[in-house]
Amino acid sequence: MKPFEVIPAIDLRGGYAVRLLQGDYARETRYHDDPIAVAQHWAQRGAPRLHVVDLDGAKAGEPVQLELIARIARAVDIPIQVGGGVRTEAHIQQLLDAGAERVLIGTVAVQNPDFAERMFQTYGERVALALDVKSGAAVTHGWRHVSEMPYLEFARQMAERGVTRIVFTQVERDGTLQGVALEPLVELLKAVAVPVIASGGVRDEADLHALRGLAQATTLEGVIVGKALYEGTLPDTFW
């Protein structure tokens, strides 16, 4: 059976581990005052990697939690992928230097596809596309702006420009525990041939079962899970 990664999310805001509902900064739940302890917990439970998001950075347009991200990377022996506020090559390099194995770009890829192509060519698998989608279009600036770019068209463009991996987040499902909406994910998997990591809406083991089944016949390689782990609707014993 093809490997399938279940990746815990650690969203950073103000030094805390939090979750937002549908990316809304006004609807925050604070889960832990020590994100490093959270990272170590997931690593000890067998997580294959961590998905770390600098929410302050996403809002500011530049990495804000660099020091904390570096401390997380040093504290665990599994790889971390990091996104949030990455707008320049210097930002990418800062995060790689901080210990990120993989850096995600989103907003800047929508605004400047030529830059994204250069980064894919320069860094290969170390730079992935954060394809955050709402109402069928790519969203930018910390999920606060819905672009006019249909997500499938954008994904195809990025694939043509050399992206090696797409992290696909369904914003309307994120943090809702409503279950994964498979149809938009399936359409993406049909549209591009690159590896995809899903995110948004995972509720329980039934979601994981459906995604694992989909992964066997497609380029889906994993899923990011946040609220379901923190709220306990998905046990942390399945890795």
C-alpha positions as CSV (number, residue, x, y, z in Angstrom):
1,M,0.0,0.0,0.0
2,K,1.3,3.5,-0.9
3,P,2.4,5.5,2.1
4,F,0.0,8.1,3.3
5,E,1.0,10.9,5.7
6,V,-1.3,12.2,8.4
7,I,0.3,15.6,9.3
8,P,-0.6,17.5,12.5
9,A,-0.9,21.2,12.1
10,I,0.5,23.7,14.6
11,D,-0.8,27.2,13.9
12,L,1.3,29.9,15.7
13,R,-0.2,33.3,16.8
14,G,1.3,35.5,19.4
15,G,3.6,32.6,20.6
16,Y,0.6,30.2,21.2
17,A,-0.7,27.2,19.4
18,V,-4.1,28.1,18.1
19,R,-6.7,27.2,15.5
20,L,-8.9,29.6,13.5
21,L,-12.3,28.8,12.2
22,Q,-12.3,29.1,8.4
23,G,-9.2,31.3,8.7
24,D,-11.0,34.0,10.6
25,Y,-8.6,35.8,13.0
26,A,-11.6,36.9,15.1
27,R,-12.6,33.3,15.7
28,E,-9.5,31.8,17.4
29,T,-9.3,29.0,19.8
30,R,-6.1,28.9,21.9
31,Y,-5.0,25.3,22.5
32,H,-1.6,25.5,24.1
33,D,0.8,28.1,25.4
34,D,3.8,26.0,24.5
35,P,3.9,25.1,20.8
36,I,7.2,23.3,21.3
37,A,5.6,20.9,23.7
38,V,2.8,20.4,21.2
39,A,5.3,19.6,18.5
40,Q,7.2,17.2,20.7
41,H,3.9,15.5,21.6
42,W,2.9,14.8,18.0
43,A,6.5,13.7,17.1
44,Q,6.4,11.3,20.1
45,R,3.1,9.9,19.0
46,G,4.6,9.0,15.6
47,A,3.7,11.9,13.3
48,P,5.7,11.7,10.1
49,R,6.1,15.5,9.8
50,L,4.6,18.7,11.1
51,H,2.7,21.5,9.3
52,V,3.6,24.8,11.0
53,V,1.8,28.0,10.0
54,D,2.9,31.5,11.1
55,L,-0.5,33.2,11.3
56,D,1.1,36.5,12.4
57,G,3.3,36.3,9.4
58,A,0.4,35.6,7.0
59,K,-1.2,38.8,8.3
60,A,2.0,40.8,8.2
61,G,3.2,39.6,4.9
62,E,6.6,38.5,6.3
63,P,7.7,35.8,8.7
64,V,7.1,36.9,12.3
65,Q,7.6,33.7,14.3
66,L,11.1,32.8,12.9
67,E,12.6,32.2,16.3
68,L,9.8,30.0,17.5
69,I,9.9,28.0,14.3
70,A,13.6,27.5,14.7
71,R,13.0,26.2,18.3
72,I,10.3,23.8,17.1
73,A,12.6,22.5,14.3
74,R,15.4,21.9,16.9
75,A,13.0,20.2,19.3
76,V,11.8,17.4,17.0
77,D,13.5,14.8,14.9
78,I,10.9,14.8,12.1
79,P,10.7,17.3,9.2
80,I,8.5,20.4,9.4
81,Q,6.9,22.3,6.5
82,V,6.2,26.0,7.1
83,G,4.0,28.6,5.6
84,G,2.6,32.0,6.4
85,G,3.8,35.4,5.1
86,V,6.4,34.0,2.6
87,R,6.7,36.7,0.0
88,T,10.3,36.9,-1.0
89,E,13.3,34.6,-1.6
90,A,14.9,36.0,1.5
91,H,11.8,34.8,3.5
92,I,12.2,31.3,2.0
93,Q,15.9,31.2,2.9
94,Q,15.2,32.5,6.4
95,L,12.8,29.6,7.0
96,L,15.1,27.0,5.5
97,D,17.9,28.4,7.7
98,A,15.5,28.1,10.7
99,G,15.2,24.4,10.0
100,A,12.2,24.0,7.8
101,E,12.5,21.1,5.3
102,R,9.8,22.6,3.1
103,V,8.5,26.1,2.7
104,L,5.1,27.0,1.3
105,I,4.3,30.0,-0.9
106,G,0.8,31.1,-1.8
107,T,0.0,34.8,-2.1
108,V,3.1,35.6,-4.0
109,A,2.5,32.8,-6.4
110,V,-0.9,34.3,-7.3
111,Q,0.5,37.8,-7.6
112,N,3.8,36.9,-9.3
113,P,3.8,33.5,-11.1
114,D,7.2,34.2,-12.7
115,F,8.7,34.5,-9.2
116,A,7.1,31.3,-8.1
117,E,8.5,29.5,-11.2
118,R,12.0,30.7,-10.3
119,M,11.6,29.5,-6.7
120,F,10.4,26.1,-7.9
121,Q,13.4,25.8,-10.2
122,T,15.9,27.1,-7.6
123,Y,14.7,25.1,-4.6
124,G,12.9,22.0,-6.1
125,E,11.0,20.0,-3.5
126,R,11.9,22.4,-0.7
127,V,9.3,25.0,-2.0
128,A,5.7,23.9,-2.4
129,L,2.6,25.7,-3.4
130,A,0.0,26.6,-0.8
131,L,-3.2,26.4,-2.8
132,D,-5.8,27.9,-0.4
133,V,-9.3,27.9,-2.0
134,K,-12.6,29.6,-1.2
135,S,-15.7,29.7,-3.5
136,G,-13.6,27.9,-6.2
137,A,-10.9,30.6,-6.3
138,A,-7.4,30.9,-4.8
139,V,-7.3,33.1,-1.7
140,T,-4.4,35.3,-0.6
141,H,-3.1,37.5,2.2
142,G,-3.8,35.2,5.1
143,W,-7.1,34.0,3.5
144,R,-8.5,37.5,3.7
145,H,-8.7,38.2,0.0
146,V,-10.4,36.0,-2.7
147,S,-8.7,36.3,-6.0
148,E,-10.2,36.1,-9.5
149,M,-8.1,33.0,-10.2
150,P,-10.1,29.8,-10.5
151,Y,-8.2,27.2,-8.4
152,L,-8.0,24.5,-11.1
153,E,-6.6,26.9,-13.7
154,F,-4.1,28.2,-11.2
155,A,-3.0,24.7,-10.2
156,R,-2.4,23.8,-13.9
157,Q,-0.4,27.0,-14.4
158,M,1.8,26.2,-11.4
159,A,2.2,22.6,-12.6
160,E,3.4,23.9,-15.9
161,R,5.8,26.2,-14.1
162,G,7.4,23.3,-12.3
163,V,5.8,23.1,-8.8
164,T,6.7,19.8,-7.2
165,R,4.0,19.6,-4.6
166,I,0.6,21.3,-3.8
167,V,-0.8,21.7,-0.3
168,F,-4.6,22.1,-1.0
169,T,-6.6,23.8,1.7
170,Q,-10.4,24.1,1.5
171,V,-10.8,27.3,3.5
172,E,-14.6,27.0,4.0
173,R,-14.0,23.6,5.7
174,D,-10.9,24.5,7.7
175,G,-11.5,24.2,11.4
176,T,-15.2,23.2,11.1
177,L,-15.0,19.4,11.7
178,Q,-17.5,19.0,8.9
179,G,-15.6,16.3,7.1
180,V,-13.6,16.5,4.0
181,A,-15.2,17.7,0.8
182,L,-13.9,15.1,-1.7
183,E,-15.2,16.5,-5.0
184,P,-13.0,19.6,-5.2
185,L,-10.0,17.5,-4.2
186,V,-10.7,14.9,-6.8
187,E,-11.0,17.6,-9.4
188,L,-7.6,18.9,-8.5
189,L,-6.1,15.5,-8.6
190,K,-7.5,15.1,-12.1
191,A,-6.1,18.5,-13.2
192,V,-2.5,18.0,-12.2
193,A,0.0,15.1,-11.9
194,V,2.0,16.5,-9.0
195,P,1.8,15.2,-5.4
196,V,-1.0,16.8,-3.4
197,I,-1.5,17.1,0.4
198,A,-5.1,17.8,1.4
199,S,-6.2,20.0,4.2
200,G,-9.5,21.3,5.7
201,G,-12.4,19.7,7.4
202,V,-11.0,16.4,8.7
203,R,-13.3,15.1,11.4
204,D,-12.7,11.5,12.2
205,E,-11.2,8.2,11.0
206,A,-13.9,7.9,8.3
207,D,-12.3,10.9,6.6
208,L,-8.9,9.3,6.8
209,H,-10.2,6.0,5.4
210,A,-11.7,7.8,2.4
211,L,-8.6,9.8,1.8
212,R,-6.3,6.8,2.1
213,G,-8.5,5.0,-0.5
214,L,-8.3,8.0,-2.9
215,A,-4.5,8.1,-2.4
216,Q,-4.0,4.6,-3.7
217,A,-5.2,5.6,-7.2
218,T,-4.0,9.2,-7.4
219,T,-1.1,11.5,-6.5
220,L,-2.7,12.3,-3.1
221,E,0.1,11.7,-0.6
222,G,-1.2,13.0,2.7
223,V,-3.5,15.2,4.8
224,I,-3.1,17.9,7.3
225,V,-5.1,17.6,10.5
226,G,-5.6,20.2,13.1
227,K,-8.8,20.7,15.1
228,A,-9.8,17.0,14.9
229,L,-6.6,16.2,16.9
230,Y,-6.9,19.0,19.3
231,E,-10.6,18.4,20.0
232,G,-10.2,14.6,20.1
233,T,-12.6,13.7,17.4
234,L,-9.6,11.9,15.8
235,P,-7.4,9.9,18.3
236,D,-3.7,10.5,18.2
237,T,-3.1,6.8,18.1
238,F,-3.5,6.0,14.4
239,W,0.0,6.7,13.0
